[in-house]
């Protein structure tokens, strides 16, 4: 155990049943949980939440590729791709 961050809840920056974690090359952490996908810096500071188009389904996971694109697969079988700009 090295460190921890976050707290339980449904407000921005709070986590509700987290079950997915991804890290990009800009030292951002992406946490998938019941309320969506939140973005944190490596110090655990909340940066924002990825916009989710729920007409395409609810996100089920989160991954980051080598180019820094963030992906989620939805409950409807859609793949959503995000391009994240640096801070």
PyMOL commands that set and color helices and strands:
alter all, ss='L'
color gray80, all
select helices_A, chain A and resi 54-56
alter helices_A, ss='H'
color red, helices_A
select strands_A, chain A and resi 20-23+28-33+36-41+46-49+63-64+69-73+79-83
alter strands_A, ss='S'
color yellow, strands_A
deselect
rebuild
show_as cartoon
